[in-house]
Amino acid sequence: MALETLILTKNQQTVLDILESSSEPLKAYTILFDIQKKGIKSPLQVYRALDKLIEIGKVHKIESRNSYIACKHEGCTAKTSTSFLICENCDKVKELTGNNLISYFSKQSDKNNFQYRKHSLEIYGLCESCKFKN
């Protein structure tokens, strides 16, 4: 099914809307707190919506922070292998796009007789705004 014809459930759309309007990654319980008045009362409902949104490439998980961010790239194919630049000061997150990292990790894995499947890469530093504040 093409992404543009995919119809989200009410819960999925509600969770996606919250993430899209946020300037930083959100934890599941923060999402739940923000949307309880819209009928979502259970953490399980939030996690199910997040799982589906990740599966279809609309949301990514920031593993080290156990938080979630809406994907800003149309037609994103990074459903299991993600790479992010994360500002240590303001928590701004930028997704790295392109297949060069997947290619690099695959080659390194092959050299070491290892079967590459996926990665979650999080690079920490200072964003453009914060690096000039110091």
N, CA, C and O atoms as a DFTB+ gen file, in Angstrom:
536 C
 N C O
     1  1       0.851      -1.182       0.000
     2  2       0.000       0.000       0.000
     3  2       0.893       1.240       0.000
     4  3       1.810       1.337       0.816
     5  1       0.645       2.161      -0.878
     6  2       1.433       3.387      -0.968
     7  2       1.171       4.256       0.251
     8  3       0.060       4.287       0.779
     9  1       2.212       4.965       0.693
    10  2       2.069       5.805       1.877
    11  2       1.028       6.897       1.679
    12  3       0.307       7.237       2.617
    13  1       0.937       7.461       0.454
    14  2       0.006       8.546       0.262
    15  2      -1.450       8.093       0.334
    16  3      -2.331       8.923       0.557
    17  1      -1.729       6.804       0.154
    18  2      -3.104       6.318       0.248
    19  2      -3.380       5.670       1.605
    20  3      -4.497       5.216       1.852
    21  1      -2.402       5.621       2.465
    22  2      -2.558       5.008       3.773
    23  2      -3.450       5.880       4.649
    24  3      -3.221       7.082       4.790
    25  1      -4.458       5.263       5.230
    26  2      -5.355       5.978       6.127
    27  2      -5.012       5.584       7.552
    28  3      -5.006       4.403       7.898
    29  1      -4.726       6.584       8.374
    30  2      -4.379       6.346       9.767
    31  2      -5.636       6.249      10.617
    32  3      -6.660       6.859      10.306
    33  1      -5.547       5.472      11.698
    34  2      -6.648       5.432      12.656
    35  2      -6.681       6.761      13.403
    36  3      -5.744       7.556      13.325
    37  1      -7.767       6.988      14.124
    38  2      -7.896       8.224      14.905
    39  2      -6.739       8.353      15.903
    40  3      -6.146       9.424      16.034
    41  1      -6.422       7.262      16.604
    42  2      -5.339       7.303      17.580
    43  2      -3.992       7.572      16.912
    44  3      -3.201       8.370      17.414
    45  1      -3.728       6.915      15.792
    46  2      -2.473       7.125      15.081
    47  2      -2.344       8.576      14.619
    48  3      -1.285       9.185      14.768
    49  1      -3.413       9.122      14.065
    50  2      -3.382      10.507      13.587
    51  2      -3.197      11.475      14.749
    52  3      -2.469      12.460      14.627
    53  1      -3.848      11.202      15.871
    54  2      -3.724      12.066      17.051
    55  2      -2.295      12.074      17.565
    56  3      -1.747      13.135      17.863
    57  1      -1.685      10.895      17.670
    58  2      -0.292      10.793      18.132
    59  2       0.639      11.481      17.137
    60  3       1.539      12.218      17.541
    61  1       0.433      11.250      15.847
    62  2       1.266      11.883      14.828
    63  2       1.149      13.403      14.889
    64  3       2.154      14.105      14.773
    65  1      -0.059      13.914      15.068
    66  2      -0.265      15.365      15.151
    67  2       0.514      15.973      16.318
    68  3       1.116      17.038      16.178
    69  1       0.503      15.294      17.466
    70  2       1.243      15.783      18.635
    71  2       2.735      15.820      18.331
    72  3       3.412      16.799      18.646
    73  1       3.249      14.755      17.719
    74  2       4.681      14.693      17.406
    75  2       5.074      15.722      16.348
    76  3       6.140      16.330      16.436
    77  1       4.220      15.915      15.358
    78  2       4.522      16.892      14.306
    79  2       4.523      18.325      14.830
    80  3       5.228      19.179      14.292
    81  1       3.752      18.591      15.856
    82  2       3.691      19.953      16.402
    83  2       4.766      20.200      17.465
    84  3       4.921      21.326      17.938
    85  1       5.496      19.169      17.836
    86  2       6.530      19.307      18.862
    87  2       7.869      19.673      18.223
    88  3       8.210      19.188      17.145
    89  1       8.610      20.525      18.898
    90  2       9.934      20.912      18.397
    91  2      11.029      19.985      18.924
    92  3      12.199      20.141      18.573
    93  1      10.656      19.030      19.758
    94  2      11.636      18.093      20.311
    95  2      11.013      16.705      20.437
    96  3       9.790      16.568      20.400
    97  1      11.847      15.678      20.586
    98  2      11.310      14.325      20.767
    99  2      10.476      14.245      22.042
   100  3      10.756      14.931      23.025
   101  1       9.443      13.394      22.012
   102  2       8.551      13.228      23.161
   103  2       8.534      11.783      23.632
   104  3       8.594      10.856      22.825
   105  1       8.453      11.600      24.936
   106  2       8.291      10.268      25.511
   107  2       6.817       9.865      25.396
   108  3       5.940      10.722      25.288
   109  1       6.554       8.567      25.419
   110  2       5.185       8.066      25.260
   111  2       4.247       8.624      26.322
   112  3       3.104       8.965      26.015
   113  1       4.709       8.722      27.564
   114  2       3.823       9.218      28.618
   115  2       3.564      10.717      28.494
   116  3       2.521      11.202      28.931
   117  1       4.499      11.449      27.905
   118  2       4.259      12.861      27.623
   119  2       3.181      12.982      26.555
   120  3       2.298      13.834      26.649
   121  1       3.257      12.128      25.541
   122  2       2.232      12.105      24.497
   123  2       0.879      11.773      25.122
   124  3      -0.117      12.434      24.832
   125  1       0.841      10.761      25.972
   126  2      -0.408      10.358      26.626
   127  2      -0.993      11.509      27.430
   128  3      -2.193      11.774      27.351
   129  1      -0.168      12.189      28.195
   130  2      -0.633      13.321      29.000
   131  2      -1.237      14.406      28.112
   132  3      -2.263      14.997      28.451
   133  1      -0.589      14.666      26.967
   134  2      -1.048      15.722      26.061
   135  2      -2.346      15.383      25.338
   136  3      -3.064      16.288      24.914
   137  1      -2.661      14.101      25.188
   138  2      -3.828      13.738      24.371
   139  2      -4.940      13.035      25.144
   140  3      -5.890      12.546      24.533
   141  1      -4.847      12.973      26.449
   142  2      -5.893      12.310      27.224
   143  2      -7.269      12.922      26.988
   144  3      -8.270      12.205      26.997
   145  1      -7.335      14.221      26.781
   146  2      -8.633      14.862      26.561
   147  2      -9.207      14.549      25.178
   148  3     -10.352      14.899      24.892
   149  1      -8.427      13.899      24.322
   150  2      -8.913      13.510      22.991
   151  2      -9.355      12.056      22.956
   152  3      -9.590      11.508      21.879
   153  1      -9.472      11.424      24.122
   154  2     -10.024      10.080      24.183
   155  2      -9.019       8.956      24.340
   156  3      -9.407       7.802      24.526
   157  1      -7.761       9.267      24.269
   158  2      -6.748       8.221      24.452
   159  2      -6.365       8.225      25.931
   160  3      -5.779       9.185      26.432
   161  1      -6.705       7.143      26.615
   162  2      -6.510       7.087      28.061
   163  2      -5.442       6.084      28.486
   164  3      -4.933       6.155      29.605
   165  1      -5.105       5.162      27.608
   166  2      -4.239       4.053      27.969
   167  2      -2.854       4.176      27.325
   168  3      -2.745       4.520      26.148
   169  1      -1.789       3.893      28.103
   170  2      -0.451       3.861      27.507
   171  2      -0.367       2.875      26.341
   172  3       0.345       3.116      25.366
   173  1      -1.101       1.761      26.449
   174  2      -1.082       0.756      25.388
   175  2      -1.580       1.334      24.063
   176  3      -1.055       0.992      23.003
   177  1      -2.589       2.207      24.115
   178  2      -3.101       2.844      22.900
   179  2      -2.011       3.712      22.251
   180  3      -1.864       3.727      21.029
   181  1      -1.262       4.423      23.076
   182  2      -0.183       5.273      22.562
   183  2       0.913       4.412      21.949
   184  3       1.385       4.695      20.848
   185  1       1.321       3.360      22.659
   186  2       2.391       2.498      22.150
   187  2       1.982       1.785      20.864
   188  3       2.805       1.625      19.963
   189  1       0.735       1.357      20.765
   190  2       0.267       0.721      19.525
   191  2       0.318       1.706      18.359
   192  3       0.759       1.362      17.263
   193  1      -0.134       2.926      18.607
   194  2      -0.095       3.953      17.559
   195  2       1.353       4.246      17.166
   196  3       1.661       4.359      15.979
   197  1       2.238       4.370      18.147
   198  2       3.655       4.633      17.856
   199  2       4.280       3.492      17.052
   200  3       5.016       3.732      16.095
   201  1       3.986       2.259      17.443
   202  2       4.535       1.101      16.723
   203  2       4.130       1.128      15.249
   204  3       4.958       0.891      14.369
   205  1       2.872       1.412      14.988
   206  2       2.394       1.451      13.601
   207  2       3.014       2.623      12.840
   208  3       3.403       2.479      11.681
   209  1       3.103       3.773      13.491
   210  2       3.694       4.945      12.842
   211  2       5.175       4.722      12.522
   212  3       5.672       5.209      11.506
   213  1       5.871       3.995      13.380
   214  2       7.270       3.633      13.102
   215  2       7.319       2.672      11.925
   216  3       8.143       2.823      11.023
   217  1       6.444       1.697      11.939
   218  2       6.401       0.678      10.879
   219  2       6.202       1.294       9.492
   220  3       6.768       0.811       8.511
   221  1       5.407       2.350       9.411
   222  2       5.141       2.970       8.112
   223  2       6.070       4.154       7.818
   224  3       5.921       4.812       6.788
   225  1       7.029       4.430       8.714
   226  2       8.035       5.461       8.451
   227  2       7.605       6.881       8.749
   228  3       8.247       7.827       8.291
   229  1       6.535       7.053       9.505
   230  2       6.072       8.403       9.851
   231  2       6.721       8.927      11.133
   232  3       6.757      10.135      11.367
   233  1       7.234       8.014      11.960
   234  2       7.816       8.357      13.254
   235  2       9.092       7.545      13.440
   236  3       9.194       6.412      12.969
   237  1      10.060       8.137      14.131
   238  2      11.297       7.432      14.485
   239  2      11.469       7.464      15.993
   240  3      11.011       8.386      16.668
   241  1      12.131       6.450      16.505
   242  2      12.417       6.388      17.938
   243  2      13.863       6.811      18.179
   244  3      14.783       6.357      17.499
   245  1      14.041       7.691      19.161
   246  2      15.370       8.075      19.616
   247  2      15.673       7.125      20.777
   248  3      15.227       7.339      21.905
   249  1      16.430       6.083      20.483
   250  2      16.642       4.985      21.429
   251  2      17.234       5.437      22.760
   252  3      16.744       5.037      23.816
   253  1      18.268       6.256      22.730
   254  2      18.957       6.630      23.967
   255  2      18.083       7.448      24.901
   256  3      18.336       7.497      26.105
   257  1      17.078       8.079      24.369
   258  2      16.195       8.911      25.187
   259  2      14.812       8.309      25.343
   260  3      13.943       8.898      25.985
   261  1      14.605       7.129      24.754
   262  2      13.304       6.460      24.791
   263  2      12.184       7.441      24.443
   264  3      11.166       7.531      25.129
   265  1      12.412       8.170      23.353
   266  2      11.446       9.168      22.919
   267  2      11.227       9.044      21.411
   268  3      11.909       8.281      20.727
   269  1      10.263       9.809      20.917
   270  2       9.819       9.659      19.540
   271  2       9.771      11.016      18.851
   272  3       9.540      12.048      19.481
   273  1       9.997      10.986      17.533
   274  2       9.982      12.212      16.740
   275  2       9.314      11.921      15.401
   276  3       9.517      10.857      14.817
   277  1       8.519      12.869      14.921
   278  2       7.889      12.714      13.610
   279  2       8.950      12.870      12.531
   280  3       9.827      13.728      12.631
   281  1       8.865      12.045      11.509
   282  2       9.787      12.137      10.385
   283  2       9.392      13.321       9.526
   284  3       8.219      13.490       9.194
   285  1      10.355      14.130       9.169
   286  2      10.099      15.332       8.367
   287  2      10.398      15.111       6.884
   288  3      10.252      16.032       6.081
   289  1      10.817      13.894       6.513
   290  2      11.216      13.614       5.137
   291  2      10.129      12.837       4.396
   292  3       9.779      11.722       4.782
   293  1       9.610      13.425       3.351
   294  2       8.570      12.792       2.542
   295  2       9.105      11.503       1.938
   296  3      10.193      11.493       1.361
   297  1       8.360      10.429       2.064
   298  2       8.771       9.158       1.478
   299  2       9.966       8.534       2.170
   300  3      10.736       7.812       1.537
   301  1      10.137       8.797       3.451
   302  2      11.280       8.264       4.196
   303  2      11.266       6.734       4.154
   304  3      10.227       6.104       4.354
   305  1      12.423       6.155       3.892
   306  2      12.532       4.700       3.853
   307  2      13.254       4.151       5.076
   308  3      13.419       2.938       5.205
   309  1      13.688       5.034       5.976
   310  2      14.426       4.607       7.164
   311  2      13.453       4.150       8.240
   312  3      13.106       4.916       9.138
   313  1      13.018       2.905       8.147
   314  2      12.072       2.376       9.124
   315  2      12.784       1.644      10.250
   316  3      12.304       1.623      11.383
   317  1      13.924       1.046       9.941
   318  2      14.659       0.324      10.979
   319  2      16.065       0.859      11.175
   320  3      16.629       0.691      12.256
   321  1      16.647       1.490      10.179
   322  2      18.000       2.026      10.289
   323  2      17.930       3.541      10.257
   324  3      17.651       4.144       9.220
   325  1      18.187       4.143      11.407
   326  2      18.070       5.588      11.527
   327  2      19.363       6.194      12.049
   328  3      20.117       5.556      12.783
   329  1      19.599       7.430      11.656
   330  2      20.783       8.172      12.087
   331  2      20.365       9.605      12.400
   332  3      19.690      10.253      11.600
   333  1      20.772      10.095      13.571
   334  2      20.361      11.426      14.016
   335  2      21.529      12.228      14.553
   336  3      22.463      11.677      15.136
   337  1      21.467      13.546      14.350
   338  2      22.339      14.506      15.027
   339  2      21.485      15.104      16.137
   340  3      20.402      15.626      15.872
   341  1      21.966      15.033      17.388
   342  2      21.177      15.488      18.532
   343  2      21.964      16.544      19.296
   344  3      23.087      16.297      19.734
   345  1      21.370      17.717      19.451
   346  2      22.022      18.798      20.184
   347  2      21.940      18.514      21.683
   348  3      20.862      18.283      22.229
   349  1      23.097      18.536      22.329
   350  2      23.157      18.277      23.772
   351  2      22.607      19.437      24.583
   352  3      22.275      19.273      25.757
   353  1      22.507      20.607      23.969
   354  2      22.067      21.792      24.684
   355  2      20.556      22.008      24.582
   356  3      19.889      22.185      25.601
   357  1      20.010      21.995      23.363
   358  2      18.599      22.329      23.179
   359  2      17.735      21.126      22.785
   360  3      16.525      21.274      22.609
   361  1      18.333      19.943      22.645
   362  2      17.635      18.701      22.283
   363  2      17.077      18.695      20.856
   364  3      16.276      17.822      20.522
   365  1      17.476      19.637      20.018
   366  2      17.050      19.632      18.613
   367  2      17.603      18.382      17.945
   368  3      18.751      17.999      18.175
   369  1      16.775      17.745      17.111
   370  2      17.162      16.510      16.429
   371  2      17.061      16.709      14.927
   372  3      16.075      17.250      14.427
   373  1      18.079      16.272      14.219
   374  2      18.063      16.303      12.750
   375  2      18.359      14.898      12.257
   376  3      19.357      14.285      12.636
   377  1      17.476      14.404      11.407
   378  2      17.662      13.071      10.832
   379  2      18.627      13.166       9.655
   380  3      18.490      14.033       8.792
   381  1      19.604      12.261       9.632
   382  2      20.503      12.161       8.489
   383  2      19.835      11.261       7.458
   384  3      19.367      10.171       7.784
   385  1      19.795      11.720       6.224
   386  2      19.152      10.941       5.181
   387  2      20.200      10.429       4.197
   388  3      21.353      10.861       4.217
   389  1      19.795       9.533       3.363
   390  2      20.695       8.954       2.372
   391  2      21.092       7.555       2.784
   392  3      20.991       7.192       3.956
   393  1      21.536       6.782       1.838
   394  2      21.890       5.389       2.091
   395  2      23.381       5.166       2.292
   396  3      23.830       4.024       2.394
   397  1      24.148       6.243       2.351
   398  2      25.591       6.060       2.479
   399  2      25.996       5.364       3.777
   400  3      26.962       4.601       3.784
   401  1      25.285       5.607       4.865
   402  2      25.633       4.943       6.124
   403  2      25.276       3.457       6.079
   404  3      26.034       2.620       6.569
   405  1      24.135       3.134       5.498
   406  2      23.738       1.731       5.363
   407  2      24.772       0.989       4.517
   408  3      25.164      -0.130       4.846
   409  1      25.205       1.616       3.435
   410  2      26.217       1.025       2.567
   411  2      27.533       0.835       3.323
   412  3      28.166      -0.217       3.236
   413  1      27.931       1.868       4.066
   414  2      29.171       1.798       4.843
   415  2      29.115       0.679       5.885
   416  3      30.039      -0.128       5.986
   417  1      28.036       0.635       6.652
   418  2      27.911      -0.397       7.684
   419  2      27.829      -1.797       7.078
   420  3      28.354      -2.755       7.647
   421  1      27.178      -1.914       5.937
   422  2      27.113      -3.217       5.253
   423  2      28.505      -3.682       4.846
   424  3      28.861      -4.842       5.055
   425  1      29.286      -2.785       4.270
   426  2      30.650      -3.132       3.850
   427  2      31.516      -3.514       5.044
   428  3      32.260      -4.493       4.987
   429  1      31.420      -2.746       6.122
   430  2      32.204      -3.055       7.324
   431  2      31.790      -4.397       7.908
   432  3      32.629      -5.167       8.375
   433  1      30.510      -4.667       7.879
   434  2      30.006      -5.942       8.387
   435  2      30.525      -7.099       7.543
   436  3      30.969      -8.115       8.078
   437  1      30.469      -6.942       6.225
   438  2      30.967      -7.986       5.319
   439  2      32.441      -8.276       5.574
   440  3      32.860      -9.433       5.591
   441  1      33.222      -7.221       5.772
   442  2      34.673      -7.389       6.026
   443  2      34.921      -8.191       7.297
   444  3      35.947      -8.860       7.427
   445  1      33.987      -8.121       8.225
   446  2      34.139      -8.795       9.513
   447  2      33.270     -10.042       9.632
   448  3      33.011     -10.536      10.729
   449  1      32.818     -10.544       8.465
   450  2      32.001     -11.759       8.427
   451  2      30.789     -11.656       9.365
   452  3      30.504     -12.558      10.153
   453  1      30.102     -10.541       9.248
   454  2      28.956     -10.238      10.091
   455  2      27.797      -9.843       9.187
   456  3      27.995      -9.133       8.201
   457  1      26.596     -10.294       9.510
   458  2      25.435      -9.948       8.697
   459  2      24.753      -8.708       9.258
   460  3      24.124      -8.755      10.315
   461  1      24.886      -7.603       8.540
   462  2      24.261      -6.336       8.934
   463  2      22.753      -6.399       8.709
   464  3      22.297      -6.874       7.669
   465  1      21.983      -5.921       9.681
   466  2      20.523      -5.877       9.536
   467  2      19.962      -4.470       9.695
   468  3      19.119      -4.050       8.903
   469  1      20.411      -3.748      10.691
   470  2      19.888      -2.403      10.939
   471  2      20.822      -1.657      11.876
   472  3      21.733      -2.242      12.462
   473  1      20.588      -0.364      12.009
   474  2      21.359       0.420      12.970
   475  2      20.491       1.553      13.526
   476  3      19.487       1.954      12.936
   477  1      20.917       2.037      14.663
   478  2      20.344       3.222      15.271
   479  2      21.531       4.050      15.739
   480  3      22.155       3.743      16.755
   481  1      21.838       5.104      14.984
   482  2      23.014       5.920      15.257
   483  2      22.578       7.279      15.770
   484  3      21.765       7.958      15.143
   485  1      23.119       7.672      16.909
   486  2      22.802       8.963      17.500
   487  2      24.110       9.686      17.773
   488  3      24.921       9.236      18.582
   489  1      24.310      10.805      17.095
   490  2      25.528      11.588      17.218
   491  2      25.195      12.838      18.029
   492  3      24.293      13.597      17.674
   493  1      25.928      13.042      19.114
   494  2      25.661      14.165      20.009
   495  2      26.690      15.270      19.823
   496  3      27.871      15.005      19.596
   497  1      26.231      16.500      19.923
   498  2      27.090      17.674      19.794
   499  2      26.236      18.908      19.972
   500  3      25.248      18.888      20.705
   501  1      26.619      19.992      19.296
   502  2      25.885      21.247      19.392
   503  2      25.374      21.655      18.017
   504  3      26.114      21.618      17.034
   505  1      24.107      22.042      17.953
   506  2      23.513      22.498      16.692
   507  2      24.093      23.859      16.320
   508  3      24.840      24.462      17.090
   509  1      23.740      24.323      15.147
   510  2      24.277      25.593      14.643
   511  2      23.990      26.751      15.591
   512  3      24.862      27.588      15.828
   513  1      22.779      26.807      16.133
   514  2      22.418      27.899      17.052
   515  2      23.194      27.823      18.352
   516  3      23.691      28.839      18.837
   517  1      23.305      26.640      18.918
   518  2      23.932      26.481      20.233
   519  2      25.458      26.578      20.193
   520  3      26.064      26.993      21.180
   521  1      26.084      26.212      19.097
   522  2      27.543      26.247      19.061
   523  2      28.073      27.681      19.085
   524  3      29.225      27.911      19.455
   525  1      27.251      28.627      18.700
   526  2      27.685      30.026      18.717
   527  2      27.310      30.753      20.012
   528  3      27.703      31.902      20.211
   529  1      26.557      30.091      20.888
   530  2      26.149      30.687      22.158
   531  2      27.258      30.621      23.204
   532  3      27.270      31.400      24.157
   533  1      28.194      29.683      23.018
   534  2      29.252      29.495      24.034
   535  2      30.401      30.428      23.836
   536  3      31.363      30.394      24.604
